[in-house]
Amino acid sequence: MLFTIDIGTSTFKTALWDFDGKRLSFKTAPLSIIINNGIKHEADPSSWETAFEECCKKTGDLSKVQAIVISGNGPSLVPVLEEGKPENARLWLDRRACKYTAEITEKAGSCADARFFLPKIYYIKKEENELYQKTKYFLGCPEYLAFMLTGHAKTVFPCEGFDFWFWNDQTLKKLDLDSEKFPPFIRPADLFGELKPHIAEKYGFVKNIPVISGGPDFFAAILGSGITEAGQACDRTGSSEGINLCTKNCVNDKRLMSYSHPIKPFWNLSGTINTTGKAIEWASSILNVNTFDDFIALAKNGEPGSKGLVFKPYLAGVHAPHWDSSDKGIWHGINLSTGRSEFASSVLEGIGFAMKEIICAMEESGEKGKQLHVTGGLAGCGVLNQIKADITGLEVLEGVYKEAEMLGLAIIGSVFLGRYSSFKEASLKMVKIEKKYKPNIENKTLYNNLFNVYKKRRD
């Protein structure tokens, strides 16, 4: 039996799995974000520890668990002080480091975005030097929880091609950052350490249970959604959204990110959208809609194309394919016939258009997708899945377990324990598809025309 943990932005999730991919338990705990002026986005790391305790107690008997596998949101940064006490985490949404990205890009020799680790750390050194001096370790989100559970500070370097998120001795020297504050690298499926004895006893785990790196949430999601061959893409939904296309080759396109796929010898071509689920939350608030289901019901009342209303979900800047942290969201095409339903439906379609813009960039780079495997908080929304299929022209697949990150962690743990010989074998055995959404040909021309409008609105 495996115990998997995924620390989301707004929800802490745990699950128990058997080695056939059957989920035996699924527990969650809410998490909160501290936002200031739309620029600062923080979380209290102690809330992750509290959520871990709450989920363990809800789960019950943990005595048969053979390994714990951890993943989490990122790049989110936790400054850990000498005594082990954490300062607030700077979440992936945090934009304070924007003022230093150009300088870091020039010195480091690779593109730096404000959400990455180095800009956040560099900002702390420049703007909060007292905190920088007091910090013993800079850790990522899942690495911090693993540190609290095992006492070992390590940094997960996901795979080849991921250097832009991380650092080396030369980069640290150029930025005048202290190397001892940066823990050693490990890979997904590597060992953080063994669970501390008093924690094992407190929650009913066996002694010496291994705590394993699951890597970033995207890494686990790729495996848990069944992406095992070129042309398949994982669509990671949630507060933000990421498209991860499996390719045969490494792609050199500055609009996108290309790095090793969990399954060799493939590569992963990726583009992210900052605010998708967050855009729905925001729109729900201004439309005075109380629940997600009510928002979807309102959107269903709108006709395809939202009577020409086009929405760009750039509410926290834009990542791929434009990489402009100053870009803003837009509603274009408002007229006297525009109603609440059109505003709601246009938000869902705007998510689809943002996805298509990334997929088009992938095609222009020479890589074509054939399927979208959806995972995450919005994966079970049939209305949105059909819109995605209609706009992108790709078949959308919905797995039995919507939180594929959790299943991906079980796959990683199964391979670590030797139950399967490879990630591919484990993924093919453990992942199961529940629904498929084929593109509606009748909407093709309509959405192509609106996508042309979407691309032009870069005011």
C-alpha positions in Angstrom: 0.0 0.0 0.0 1.2 3.5 -0.8 0.4 6.9 0.8 0.6 9.8 -1.6 0.6 13.5 -0.9 0.0 16.4 -3.2 0.2 20.0 -1.9 -2.0 22.1 -4.1 -2.4 25.8 -4.0 -5.8 25.7 -2.4 -6.1 22.0 -1.4 -3.9 19.5 0.4 -4.6 16.0 -0.9 -3.7 12.5 0.3 -4.6 9.1 -1.0 -4.0 5.4 -0.3 -3.4 3.1 -3.3 -2.8 -0.5 -4.0 -0.3 -1.6 -6.6 -3.0 -2.2 -9.3 -3.9 1.5 -9.3 -7.0 1.3 -7.2 -7.6 4.2 -4.8 -8.5 3.0 -1.4 -8.9 6.3 0.3 -8.9 10.0 -0.7 -8.8 12.8 1.9 -8.4 16.6 1.5 -7.9 19.6 3.7 -8.4 23.2 2.5 -5.4 25.6 2.2 -5.5 29.4 2.1 -3.5 32.0 0.2 -2.3 35.3 1.6 -2.7 38.0 -1.1 -1.6 41.6 -1.0 -2.3 44.0 -3.8 -2.4 41.2 -6.3 1.4 41.0 -6.3 2.3 39.1 -3.1 1.0 35.5 -3.0 2.0 33.6 0.1 1.1 30.6 2.1 1.9 29.5 5.7 4.0 26.3 5.5 2.7 25.3 8.9 -0.7 24.9 7.3 0.7 22.0 5.2 1.8 20.3 8.4 -1.6 20.8 9.9 -3.3 19.5 6.8 -1.0 16.4 6.8 -2.1 15.7 10.4 -5.7 16.2 9.6 -5.6 13.9 6.5 -3.7 11.2 8.4 -6.3 11.2 11.1 -9.2 11.0 8.6 -7.5 8.1 6.7 -7.3 5.9 9.8 -5.2 2.7 9.7 -1.8 3.5 8.1 0.0 0.5 9.3 0.1 -1.3 5.9 1.7 1.7 4.1 5.0 0.8 2.6 6.1 4.2 1.3 5.1 7.9 1.3 5.4 9.8 -1.9 5.3 13.6 -1.9 4.6 16.2 -4.6 3.4 19.8 -4.5 2.8 23.1 -6.3 5.7 25.1 -7.6 7.9 26.8 -8.1 7.0 27.9 -4.6 9.8 29.0 -2.2 10.1 28.4 1.5 12.9 30.2 3.5 13.7 27.9 6.4 15.5 29.6 9.3 18.3 28.2 11.4 16.0 26.7 14.0 13.9 25.0 11.3 11.1 27.5 11.5 9.7 28.5 8.1 8.8 31.9 6.8 5.8 32.3 4.6 6.2 30.5 1.3 6.4 32.7 -1.8 3.9 30.9 -4.1 4.3 30.4 -7.9 1.8 33.2 -8.3 4.0 35.7 -6.5 5.1 38.6 -8.8 7.4 40.6 -6.5 10.6 39.5 -8.3 9.5 41.0 -11.7 11.9 43.9 -11.2 14.9 41.6 -11.2 14.1 39.1 -13.9 16.0 41.0 -16.7 19.1 41.3 -14.5 19.0 37.6 -13.6 18.4 36.6 -17.2 21.4 38.6 -18.3 23.7 37.2 -15.5 22.4 33.6 -15.6 22.3 33.4 -19.4 18.8 31.9 -19.5 15.3 33.2 -19.3 14.1 34.0 -15.8 10.4 34.5 -14.8 9.3 36.0 -11.5 7.7 32.7 -10.5 11.1 30.8 -10.7 13.2 30.1 -7.6 16.2 32.3 -8.3 14.3 35.5 -8.9 12.5 35.0 -5.6 15.7 34.3 -3.7 17.5 37.2 -5.4 14.6 39.5 -4.4 14.9 38.4 -0.8 18.6 39.1 -0.8 18.1 42.6 -2.3 14.9 43.7 -0.6 14.8 41.6 2.6 18.4 41.0 3.4 17.8 40.4 7.1 15.6 37.4 6.1 18.2 36.3 3.6 20.9 36.2 6.2 18.7 34.3 8.7 17.7 31.7 6.1 19.5 28.3 6.5 17.8 26.6 3.5 15.7 27.7 0.6 13.3 24.8 -0.1 10.5 24.1 -2.5 7.0 23.3 -1.3 7.1 19.5 -1.2 10.7 19.6 -0.2 9.7 21.6 2.9 7.2 19.0 4.0 9.7 16.2 3.4 12.2 18.1 5.5 9.7 18.3 8.4 8.9 14.6 8.1 12.5 13.3 7.7 14.9 16.0 8.9 16.7 15.9 5.5 16.9 19.0 3.3 17.0 18.2 -0.4 16.0 19.9 -3.6 14.2 18.0 -6.3 15.7 18.6 -9.8 13.0 17.0 -12.0 14.9 16.1 -15.2 17.3 17.1 -17.9 16.4 20.4 -19.5 15.0 22.0 -16.4 18.0 24.2 -15.6 16.0 27.4 -16.0 14.2 26.7 -12.7 17.4 25.9 -10.8 21.0 26.8 -10.4 24.6 25.7 -10.4 27.7 26.9 -8.6 28.6 29.3 -11.5 25.1 30.9 -11.5 25.1 31.3 -7.7 28.5 33.0 -7.9 27.3 35.4 -10.6 24.4 36.4 -8.4 26.4 36.5 -5.2 24.2 33.9 -3.5 25.5 31.6 -0.7 25.7 28.0 -2.0 25.2 26.5 1.5 21.6 27.8 1.5 20.8 25.6 -1.5 20.4 21.9 -0.5 21.7 19.1 -2.8 19.7 17.9 -5.7 17.8 14.6 -6.0 15.5 13.3 -8.8 11.9 12.0 -8.7 11.7 8.5 -7.3 14.8 9.3 -5.1 14.7 9.0 -1.3 14.3 12.1 0.9 14.9 9.9 4.0 13.0 7.8 6.4 10.0 9.1 8.4 11.0 10.4 11.8 10.2 7.7 14.5 8.0 10.0 16.6 5.9 10.9 13.5 5.6 7.3 12.5 4.4 6.4 16.0 2.0 9.3 16.2 0.1 8.5 13.0 0.4 4.7 13.0 3.0 4.2 10.2 5.6 1.4 10.5 9.1 2.2 11.5 11.7 3.3 8.9 9.2 3.9 6.2 10.8 5.6 3.1 9.7 9.1 2.1 10.1 9.4 -1.7 10.3 12.3 -4.0 7.4 12.5 -6.4 8.9 15.4 -8.2 6.8 18.5 -9.3 3.1 18.0 -9.7 3.4 18.1 -13.5 5.9 15.1 -13.5 3.4 13.0 -11.5 0.5 14.2 -13.5 2.1 13.1 -16.8 2.5 9.5 -15.4 -0.9 9.5 -13.7 -2.8 10.5 -16.8 -1.2 7.8 -18.9 1.1 9.8 -21.2 3.3 7.1 -22.5 3.9 7.8 -26.2 4.6 10.8 -28.5 1.6 12.8 -29.5 -0.3 12.4 -26.2 -0.6 15.5 -24.1 -1.4 16.0 -20.4 -3.7 18.9 -19.7 -3.1 19.8 -16.0 -6.1 21.8 -14.7 -6.5 23.7 -11.5 -5.8 27.3 -10.4 -3.5 27.4 -13.4 -3.2 25.1 -16.4 -0.3 23.3 -18.1 -0.1 21.5 -21.4 2.6 18.8 -21.5 3.1 17.1 -24.9 5.1 14.0 -25.2 7.6 14.3 -28.1 10.4 12.3 -29.7 12.8 15.2 -29.8 14.0 18.1 -27.7 12.5 21.3 -29.0 14.4 24.6 -29.0 11.6 27.2 -29.0 11.8 30.1 -26.6 8.0 30.3 -26.4 7.9 26.9 -24.8 9.8 24.7 -22.4 11.3 21.4 -23.4 12.8 18.8 -21.0 13.0 15.1 -20.5 9.8 13.1 -20.2 9.4 10.8 -17.3 9.5 7.9 -19.8 12.7 7.5 -21.8 13.6 8.3 -24.5 10.8 10.9 -24.9 10.8 14.6 -24.2 8.1 16.8 -22.7 7.1 20.0 -24.5 5.3 22.3 -22.2 3.4 25.6 -21.9 1.5 27.0 -19.0 -1.4 29.4 -18.5 -1.3 31.4 -15.2 -5.0 31.7 -14.4 -7.7 29.3 -15.6 -9.4 27.9 -12.5 -8.5 31.2 -10.8 -10.2 33.0 -13.7 -13.4 31.0 -13.1 -13.2 31.9 -9.4 -12.7 35.6 -10.2 -15.6 35.6 -12.8 -17.8 33.7 -10.3 -17.2 36.5 -7.8 -18.0 39.4 -10.1 -21.0 37.6 -11.6 -22.3 36.8 -8.0 -22.3 33.0 -8.6 -21.9 31.0 -5.4 -20.5 27.7 -6.6 -18.5 26.2 -9.4 -21.5 24.1 -10.5 -23.7 27.2 -10.6 -21.1 28.9 -12.8 -21.0 26.0 -15.2 -24.8 25.9 -15.3 -24.8 29.6 -16.1 -22.2 29.1 -18.8 -24.3 26.3 -20.4 -27.1 28.8 -21.0 -24.7 30.7 -23.3 -24.6 29.6 -26.9 -21.3 28.4 -28.5 -19.2 31.4 -29.2 -20.8 33.5 -26.5 -22.4 35.9 -29.1 -18.9 37.0 -30.1 -17.6 37.8 -26.6 -13.9 36.8 -26.3 -12.1 36.5 -23.0 -8.3 36.4 -22.5 -7.5 34.8 -19.1 -4.3 36.8 -18.4 -5.3 37.9 -14.9 -1.7 37.4 -13.5 0.3 38.1 -16.7 0.9 35.5 -19.4 3.4 32.7 -19.7 3.6 30.6 -22.8 3.8 31.4 -25.6 4.3 35.2 -25.0 6.0 35.4 -21.6 4.8 38.9 -20.6 4.2 39.3 -16.8 2.7 42.8 -17.5 0.0 41.6 -19.9 -3.6 42.0 -18.8 -6.9 40.1 -19.2 -9.4 41.3 -21.8 -13.1 40.9 -22.5 -13.6 41.9 -26.2 -16.9 42.2 -28.0 -19.3 43.4 -25.3 -22.6 44.8 -26.7 -26.2 45.2 -25.6 -27.0 41.6 -26.2 -24.2 40.4 -23.8 -25.6 38.8 -20.7 -24.3 37.0 -17.6 -24.4 33.6 -19.5 -22.1 35.0 -22.2 -19.7 36.4 -19.7 -19.5 32.9 -18.0 -19.3 30.9 -21.2 -16.6 33.2 -22.7 -14.4 32.5 -19.6 -14.5 28.7 -20.4 -13.9 29.4 -24.1 -11.1 31.8 -23.2 -9.4 28.9 -21.4 -9.8 26.8 -24.6 -8.3 29.6 -26.7 -5.3 30.0 -24.4 -4.7 26.3 -24.7 -5.0 26.4 -28.5 -2.5 29.2 -28.6 0.0 27.0 -26.9 -0.9 24.0 -29.0 -0.4 26.1 -32.2 3.0 27.1 -31.0 3.8 23.5 -30.4 2.7 22.7 -34.0 4.8 25.6 -35.4 7.8 24.1 -33.6 7.2 20.8 -35.5 5.3 18.8 -32.8 1.7 17.8 -33.2 -0.7 16.5 -30.5 -3.4 13.9 -31.1 -4.9 13.6 -27.6 -5.5 15.6 -24.5 -5.6 13.7 -21.2 -7.2 16.0 -18.6 -6.3 15.9 -14.9 -6.8 18.1 -11.8 -9.5 20.1 -10.3 -11.4 20.8 -13.5 -10.9 17.4 -15.2 -14.4 16.2 -14.3 -16.2 19.1 -15.9 -17.8 17.7 -19.1 -18.9 21.1 -20.4 -15.3 22.5 -20.2 -13.9 19.3 -21.6 -16.2 19.4 -24.7 -15.3 23.1 -25.2 -11.6 22.2 -25.1 -12.1 19.4 -27.7 -14.1 21.8 -30.0 -11.6 24.6 -29.8 -8.4 22.6 -30.0 -9.7 20.0 -32.4 -8.2 17.2 -30.2 -9.8 14.3 -28.6 -10.1 14.9 -24.8 -9.7 11.9 -22.4 -10.9 11.9 -18.8 -9.5 9.3 -16.4 -11.3 7.4 -13.7 -9.3 9.3 -11.1 -9.4 13.1 -11.9 -6.4 13.9 -9.6 -3.9 12.1 -11.8 -1.0 13.6 -9.8 -1.9 11.3 -7.0 -2.0 8.2 -9.2 1.3 9.3 -10.7 2.8 9.4 -7.2 1.6 5.9 -6.7 3.2 4.9 -10.0 6.5 6.4 -8.8 6.2 4.7 -5.5 5.4 1.3 -7.1 8.6 1.5 -9.2 10.7 2.6 -6.2 9.5 -0.5 -4.3 10.2 -2.7 -7.3 6.6 -3.7 -8.1 7.1 -2.6 -11.7 10.2 -2.4 -13.8 9.6 1.0 -15.3 7.3 4.1 -15.2 5.9 3.1 -18.6 4.9 -0.4 -17.4 3.3 1.0 -14.2 1.4 3.7 -16.0 0.0 1.3 -18.6 -1.2 -1.0 -15.9 -2.5 1.5 -13.3 -4.1 4.3 -15.4 -7.7 3.8 -16.6 -9.8 6.1 -18.9 -13.5 6.8 -18.1 -14.7 9.2 -20.8 -13.7 10.5 -24.2 -14.8 13.8 -25.8 -14.5 14.2 -29.6 -14.5 17.6 -31.3 -17.9 18.9 -32.5 -17.2 19.6 -36.2 -20.2 22.0 -36.3 -18.4 24.4 -34.1 -15.0 24.3 -35.9 -15.5 27.4 -38.2 -17.1 29.5 -35.4 -14.2 28.8 -33.0 -11.5 29.3 -35.6 -12.9 32.7 -36.4 -13.1 33.7 -32.7 -9.6 32.4 -32.2 -8.4 34.8 -34.8 -10.0 37.6 -32.8 -8.4 36.2 -29.6 -4.9 36.3 -31.2 -5.3 39.9 -32.4 -6.3 41.3 -29.0 -2.9 42.0 -27.5 -3.4 45.6 -26.4 
